[in-house]
Amino acid sequence: MEVRAFAEQILFSELIDQKLEPVVGDFTDLHPGESQRIIEPARTPELKFAERKKAPAMPKPGAFAEPAKRALAHHILANHELQALEVMAYVALLFPDAPTEFRIGLARIMQDEQRHTRMHIERAAHLGLEFGAYPVNCYIWKKAQLIESVLDYLATLPLVFEGRNLDHSLEFATYFANAGDERSAALMRVVHRDEIQHVAFGIEWLRKLQPPGADEWTTFCEHLKWPLRPGKARGDVFQFEARQQAGLSDEFIEKIRTEG
């Protein structure tokens, strides 16, 4: 399947089943097309982005003992994964001149995001909550609207949002496990393992695309759009080893751990 056709399927299909339809076979990038900027992805009415602060907040860890609160957590996480998927599709349309290897690698990661979204939707449904029953926010999507280059994207999504999820995924695995919900905990561990590869993709391409002789930390910081900053790339329980597995240098990791 062509990368552009895959991106268009995700961005312009309203139905969630169409957005998440698996791709059979390999990706090609023979016809990347013209650059196209999308203001908002197509979604069914119940999944349209809500006004600011209309979407429910993530339940506190102590509330995970209640199945309804765990279902809500999966609902919110499904929307996070769906936004990540849509942002990646947006980048594929916005930067048709990016290296083919990057674009095909991006499409493969989009398949992971489809799978993560499906897993959260299915788990929420098992706990009694249909996806779209609550309003959903647009935080990740709105931050992507500030992206002006592939390096901006790499700093923003793989190295901040997915970097932060190296911590959050295991934090949520603990919350679910403490509530006796091992299936949900196992889901979060799967996400964690995938995020290591996604962060690895981000740092690999930042190194390839940064100016010759540039420092990767400086490049990372220069391509973050406020209020995103290095401190946003970490959670509460810092996973140093996971970042090493993703290929980040110890110096880069230490700066993520300590910078504001």
Disulfide bonds with the S-S distance in Angstrom:
none
